[in-house]
Amino acid sequence: MAGPSLRPHVHWAQRHRQLFLRVELSDVRNPDITISDNVLHFRAQGHGAKGDNIYEFEIEFLEPVEPKPVCRMTQRQLNITVQKKESNWWERLTKQEKRPLFLAPDFDRWLDESDAEMELKEKEEEKINKMKIESRVPKDPFKHLKKGYLIMYNLVQFLGFSWIFVNMTVRLFILGKGNMEIHLFSNMVGFLCLTDSFYDTFHTISDMMYFCQTLALMEIMNSLIGLVRSPLIPSVVQVFGRNFLLFVILGSLEEMQSKPVVFFVFYFWSIIELFRYPYYMLSCIGIEWKPLTWLRYTVWIPLYPLGGLAEAVCIVQSIPIFSETGKFSLELPNPLNVTIQFPFVLQIYLIALFLGVFVNFRHLYKQRKHHLGPKKRKMK
């Protein structure tokens, strides 16, 4: 059973508008702190100079104060901030002239009146300077127009990739080959659906993918003109890498358009964008939905390497076709008589592809660490 109540050590300091009380109690439990009739009443259980016990004290202030103190507890002490009703400097804390034995100045926060006035003046000057700087910064008359454009851009891209994802998913599980009729779910029909989804992906999805990836060039422009704060290099690597594969490799070779790998390339691209574009769209209007944030900075971990691998397979499969057809190979005029073989360019591009995957992977990892990593707490 706890013994009789004791008084803790209390340290105090002041400013023109505030009083600071630091109560030397650790592991404080059940604090009861009130101000009535200009008297602060304190009662709490904690570990002080006399061990674990109930500690209490009363302070009748020299001049009127606000009746609502602000308290902040730490493991080692309890801090109380009291607002003065009038901004002035007190000659002492208590109404009684003789200072109570449990009360002492807080030299860590102590200032005399002249120092406090100087501090107050510096704060006022800092506030005035901040207002002057803000007034000098010109307001952007196109702010709402830019925000509306970014919202519409991300919305259109989200709808486009959603159409691609839903279409491919439906065809994978429901639609069959040829006349696209809905079949019964049997092993044989499931196999036909699967093969048809793989081999006919490009002809069904390419128009929408062309539209979305052409529109994605705006992401580079947005970064160049400072409309968004995303770094330029990762955007260039992703947009040009995808467009090279889509327009040059798949768009120019009919033999590649029926390859099953096209399905995986398009599917991985669409799943990643299903979470990226709505996240950016909500960010434009200052909304953060935590599940969406987690998905945006997590789903890329398995999908991005898989997408890079699918793109590499697609390029490897196209090299024999380009070698046979000689398409895009460049013959230089005599006397050099040198031919730059496009398959050789693709082999160089494969190296660049994996370097690009590494660059974007590193960028996305830093973003994930920034948005989902542990928050650093400020030490007070």
NULOZA-484818 format. One line per field, with one value per residue (C-alpha): x, y, z; residue in three letters; residue number from 1. Coordinates in steps of 0.1 Angstrom, whole numbers. Each point is the difference from the previous one (the first is absolute). Example, Ala and Ser with C-alpha at 12.3 -4.5 7.8 and 13.67 -1.06 7.14 Angstrom:
BEGIN
x [123, 14]
y [-45, 34]
z [78, -7]
code [ALA, SER]
pos [1, 2]
//
This chain:
BEGIN
x [0, 13, 11, -11, 2, 33, 10, 22, 28, -15, 21, -15, 7, -20, -5, -22, -29, 8, 10, 20, -1, 22, -10, 28, -21, 6, -25, -29, -34, -34, 9, -27, 10, -26, 0, -28, -1, 35, 14, 16, -8, 22, -3, 16, 16, 36, 36, 16, 26, -18, -6, -33, -27, -28, 13, -20, 4, -19, 12, -19, 13, 10, -24, -30, 6, -21, -18, 11, 36, 17, 19, 25, 14, 33, 15, 21, -21, -32, -2, -28, -6, -23, -11, 0, -31, 20, 34, 24, 30, -5, 24, -7, -23, -21, -22, 18, 33, 20, 8, -12, 28, -11, 2, 32, 9, 4, 34, -2, -29, 7, 2, 0, -25, 24, 9, -36, -9, 28, -13, -35, 13, 19, -31, -21, 27, 2, -38, 0, 29, -18, -32, 21, 16, -34, -14, 29, -6, -24, -31, -4, -31, 0, 2, -36, 4, 32, -17, -30, 23, 19, -32, -14, 32, 3, -37, 2, 31, -17, -31, 21, 21, -31, -16, 31, 2, -37, -1, 30, -13, -34, 15, 23, -28, -32, 4, 10, 17, -14, -36, 7, -30, -3, 7, -6, 28, 17, 36, 1, -19, 22, 30, -15, -7, 35, 17, -23, 7, 37, 1, -26, 10, 17, -28, -26, 19, 25, -22, -6, 36, 12, -22, 11, 37, -1, -17, 26, 25, -17, 16, 34, -13, -16, 33, 20, -22, -2, -37, 7, 30, 8, 36, 5, 23, -23, -29, 21, 13, -35, -19, 26, 7, -36, -6, 30, -13, -36, 6, 33, 1, -37, -15, 24, 1, -32, 18, 5, -36, -12, 26, -13, 26, -20, -28, 24, 16, -34, -14, 29, -1, -37, 0, 28, -19, -33, 14, 25, -24, -28, 26, 13, -36, -9, 33, -10, -29, 19, -16, 21, -17, 24, -9, 4, 34, 11, -10, 16, 33, -1, -15, 29, 24, -10, -15, 27, 28, -25, -10, 37, 5, -30, 14, 34, -16, -19, 32, 19, -28, 0, 37, -1, -29, 18, 31, -20, -19, 28, -26, 14, 36, 20, 24, 26, 11, 34, 29, -9, -23, -11, -34, -13, -21, -31, 2, 34, -18, -25, 27, 14, -35, -4, 29, -16, -33, 14, 18, -33, -17, 27, -4, -37, 1, 23, -22, -31, 17, 10, -36, -14, 24, -10, -38, -2, 32, -1, -5, 28, -11, 13, 19, -12]
y [0, 34, 23, 36, 25, 18, 30, -5, 23, 26, 23, 30, 26, 27, 20, 30, -22, -33, -18, -33, -25, -32, -26, -24, -32, -31, -27, 24, -17, 15, 37, 24, 36, 28, 38, 16, 35, 6, -30, -29, -34, -29, -36, -31, -33, -4, -6, 30, 9, -21, -30, -11, 19, 25, 35, 32, 37, 33, 33, 32, 22, 36, 12, -15, -29, -20, -29, -27, -11, -21, -31, -22, -31, -18, -30, 22, 31, 19, 34, 25, 31, 27, 31, 34, 20, 31, 2, 14, -9, -13, 8, -35, -30, -2, 24, -6, 18, -28, -27, -35, -25, -24, 27, 11, 18, -21, 13, -21, 24, 30, 35, 34, 26, 16, -33, -10, 33, -5, -36, 14, 27, -26, -21, 29, 11, -36, -1, 34, -11, -32, 19, 23, -29, -17, 33, 3, -35, 4, -20, -25, 10, -34, -20, -14, -6, -20, -20, -7, -11, -24, -15, -5, -15, -25, -8, -7, -22, -19, -7, -11, -25, -11, -9, -19, -19, -9, -9, -23, -16, -7, -15, -21, -16, 3, 5, -26, 1, 14, 12, 10, -19, -9, -37, -24, -4, -33, -9, 1, 33, 15, -10, 16, 32, 1, -5, 25, 26, -5, -1, 27, 26, 25, 2, 5, 24, 18, 30, 9, -7, 22, 28, -3, -3, 29, 21, -11, 23, 28, -13, 10, 34, 5, -7, 22, 31, -6, -8, -30, -6, -35, -4, 0, -30, -27, 14, 0, -35, -15, 19, -4, -36, -10, 20, -15, -35, 9, 19, -13, -37, -9, 26, -8, -38, -19, -32, 15, 11, -36, -10, -10, 23, 30, -9, 1, 33, 17, -16, 10, 36, 4, -14, 24, 30, -10, 13, 27, 23, 1, 7, 30, 11, 1, 17, 29, 8, -7, -33, -30, -34, -22, -34, 16, 15, -34, -17, 27, -4, -38, -18, 11, -21, -33, 15, 23, -27, -23, 27, 6, -37, -2, 29, -16, -33, 20, 16, -33, -16, 28, -1, -30, 16, 33, -20, -19, 30, 26, 25, 33, -11, 29, -4, 28, 11, -10, 1, -10, -27, -6, -12, 8, -30, 8, -33, 13, 32, -22, -19, 33, 11, -31, 12, 34, -16, -17, 32, 19, -26, 6, 38, -1, -27, 21, 31, -19, -15, 35, 12, -30, 6, 37, -7, -33, 0, 8, 36, 18, 14, 34, 0, 27]
z [0, -9, 28, 6, -29, -6, -20, -31, -11, -24, -22, -17, -26, -18, -32, -5, -9, 16, 31, -1, 28, 0, 26, 8, 0, -21, -11, 8, 5, 4, -1, 12, -10, 3, 4, 20, 16, -14, 19, -17, 17, -8, 11, -16, 8, -12, 9, 16, 26, 26, -23, -14, 17, -3, -5, 1, 3, -5, -15, 3, -29, 4, -28, -18, -24, -24, 16, -25, 4, -27, 13, -17, 17, -7, 17, 22, 7, -5, -16, 6, -21, 13, -19, 16, -5, -6, -17, 26, 20, 36, 27, 16, -7, 32, 18, 32, 2, 15, -26, 9, 8, -28, -26, -18, -32, -32, -11, -33, -11, 22, -16, 16, -11, -26, -15, -2, -17, -25, -7, -5, -23, -21, -3, -11, -26, -13, -4, -18, -23, -8, -9, -22, -18, -6, -13, -25, -14, -29, 1, -28, -20, -17, 32, -3, -37, 5, 28, -23, -28, 23, 14, -35, -13, 28, -2, -38, 5, 28, -21, -29, 19, 19, -33, -11, 33, 1, -37, 4, 32, -15, -31, 21, 21, -21, -37, -25, -34, -32, 4, 37, 14, 36, 5, 29, 25, -9, -3, -38, -2, 27, -21, -31, 19, 13, -33, -18, 27, -5, -38, -8, 27, -23, -25, 27, 23, -22, -9, 36, 9, -28, 13, 37, -8, -25, 27, 25, -19, 19, 32, -14, -10, 34, 18, -24, 5, 38, 0, 22, 23, -12, -12, -38, -5, 14, -21, -32, 6, 6, -28, -27, 9, -2, -32, -17, 8, -10, -32, -13, 10, 2, -24, -28, 1, -6, 10, 35, 4, 5, 26, 35, 16, -12, 24, 30, -10, -4, 32, 22, -14, 7, 35, 11, -15, 17, 33, -12, -19, 26, 27, -19, -8, 37, 9, -23, 22, 33, 8, 12, 4, 19, -16, -34, 10, 13, -33, -21, 17, 4, -30, -22, 21, -17, -32, -11, -2, -17, -25, -8, -5, -23, -20, -3, -12, -26, -13, 0, -21, -24, -8, -24, -18, -5, -11, -26, -14, 3, 12, 15, -9, -13, -30, -2, -35, -15, 5, 36, -11, 36, 11, 35, 8, 20, 20, 13, 11, 18, 18, 12, 10, 21, 22, 1, 10, 30, 10, -4, 22, 27, -2, 3, 27, 21, -5, 10, 30, 12, -5, 19, 29, 1, -1, 20, 21, 37, 8, 18, 33, 10, 33, 24]
code [MET, ALA, GLY, PRO, SER, LEU, ARG, PRO, HIS, VAL, HIS, TRP, ALA, GLN, ARG, HIS, ARG, GLN, LEU, PHE, LEU, ARG, VAL, GLU, LEU, SER, ASP, VAL, ARG, ASN, PRO, ASP, ILE, THR, ILE, SER, ASP, ASN, VAL, LEU, HIS, PHE, ARG, ALA, GLN, GLY, HIS, GLY, ALA, LYS, GLY, ASP, ASN, ILE, TYR, GLU, PHE, GLU, ILE, GLU, PHE, LEU, GLU, PRO, VAL, GLU, PRO, LYS, PRO, VAL, CYS, ARG, MET, THR, GLN, ARG, GLN, LEU, ASN, ILE, THR, VAL, GLN, LYS, LYS, GLU, SER, ASN, TRP, TRP, GLU, ARG, LEU, THR, LYS, GLN, GLU, LYS, ARG, PRO, LEU, PHE, LEU, ALA, PRO, ASP, PHE, ASP, ARG, TRP, LEU, ASP, GLU, SER, ASP, ALA, GLU, MET, GLU, LEU, LYS, GLU, LYS, GLU, GLU, GLU, LYS, ILE, ASN, LYS, MET, LYS, ILE, GLU, SER, ARG, VAL, PRO, LYS, ASP, PRO, PHE, LYS, HIS, LEU, LYS, LYS, GLY, TYR, LEU, ILE, MET, TYR, ASN, LEU, VAL, GLN, PHE, LEU, GLY, PHE, SER, TRP, ILE, PHE, VAL, ASN, MET, THR, VAL, ARG, LEU, PHE, ILE, LEU, GLY, LYS, GLY, ASN, MET, GLU, ILE, HIS, LEU, PHE, SER, ASN, MET, VAL, GLY, PHE, LEU, CYS, LEU, THR, ASP, SER, PHE, TYR, ASP, THR, PHE, HIS, THR, ILE, SER, ASP, MET, MET, TYR, PHE, CYS, GLN, THR, LEU, ALA, LEU, MET, GLU, ILE, MET, ASN, SER, LEU, ILE, GLY, LEU, VAL, ARG, SER, PRO, LEU, ILE, PRO, SER, VAL, VAL, GLN, VAL, PHE, GLY, ARG, ASN, PHE, LEU, LEU, PHE, VAL, ILE, LEU, GLY, SER, LEU, GLU, GLU, MET, GLN, SER, LYS, PRO, VAL, VAL, PHE, PHE, VAL, PHE, TYR, PHE, TRP, SER, ILE, ILE, GLU, LEU, PHE, ARG, TYR, PRO, TYR, TYR, MET, LEU, SER, CYS, ILE, GLY, ILE, GLU, TRP, LYS, PRO, LEU, THR, TRP, LEU, ARG, TYR, THR, VAL, TRP, ILE, PRO, LEU, TYR, PRO, LEU, GLY, GLY, LEU, ALA, GLU, ALA, VAL, CYS, ILE, VAL, GLN, SER, ILE, PRO, ILE, PHE, SER, GLU, THR, GLY, LYS, PHE, SER, LEU, GLU, LEU, PRO, ASN, PRO, LEU, ASN, VAL, THR, ILE, GLN, PHE, PRO, PHE, VAL, LEU, GLN, ILE, TYR, LEU, ILE, ALA, LEU, PHE, LEU, GLY, VAL, PHE, VAL, ASN, PHE, ARG, HIS, LEU, TYR, LYS, GLN, ARG, LYS, HIS, HIS, LEU, GLY, PRO, LYS, LYS, ARG, LYS, MET, LYS]
pos [1, 2, 3, 4, 5, 6, 7, 8, 9, 10, 11, 12, 13, 14, 15, 16, 17, 18, 19, 20, 21, 22, 23, 24, 25, 26, 27, 28, 29, 30, 31, 32, 33, 34, 35, 36, 37, 38, 39, 40, 41, 42, 43, 44, 45, 46, 47, 48, 49, 50, 51, 52, 53, 54, 55, 56, 57, 58, 59, 60, 61, 62, 63, 64, 65, 66, 67, 68, 69, 70, 71, 72, 73, 74, 75, 76, 77, 78, 79, 80, 81, 82, 83, 84, 85, 86, 87, 88, 89, 90, 91, 92, 93, 94, 95, 96, 97, 98, 99, 100, 101, 102, 103, 104, 105, 106, 107, 108, 109, 110, 111, 112, 113, 114, 115, 116, 117, 118, 119, 120, 121, 122, 123, 124, 125, 126, 127, 128, 129, 130, 131, 132, 133, 134, 135, 136, 137, 138, 139, 140, 141, 142, 143, 144, 145, 146, 147, 148, 149, 150, 151, 152, 153, 154, 155, 156, 157, 158, 159, 160, 161, 162, 163, 164, 165, 166, 167, 168, 169, 170, 171, 172, 173, 174, 175, 176, 177, 178, 179, 180, 181, 182, 183, 184, 185, 186, 187, 188, 189, 190, 191, 192, 193, 194, 195, 196, 197, 198, 199, 200, 201, 202, 203, 204, 205, 206, 207, 208, 209, 210, 211, 212, 213, 214, 215, 216, 217, 218, 219, 220, 221, 222, 223, 224, 225, 226, 227, 228, 229, 230, 231, 232, 233, 234, 235, 236, 237, 238, 239, 240, 241, 242, 243, 244, 245, 246, 247, 248, 249, 250, 251, 252, 253, 254, 255, 256, 257, 258, 259, 260, 261, 262, 263, 264, 265, 266, 267, 268, 269, 270, 271, 272, 273, 274, 275, 276, 277, 278, 279, 280, 281, 282, 283, 284, 285, 286, 287, 288, 289, 290, 291, 292, 293, 294, 295, 296, 297, 298, 299, 300, 301, 302, 303, 304, 305, 306, 307, 308, 309, 310, 311, 312, 313, 314, 315, 316, 317, 318, 319, 320, 321, 322, 323, 324, 325, 326, 327, 328, 329, 330, 331, 332, 333, 334, 335, 336, 337, 338, 339, 340, 341, 342, 343, 344, 345, 346, 347, 348, 349, 350, 351, 352, 353, 354, 355, 356, 357, 358, 359, 360, 361, 362, 363, 364, 365, 366, 367, 368, 369, 370, 371, 372, 373, 374, 375, 376, 377, 378, 379, 380]
//
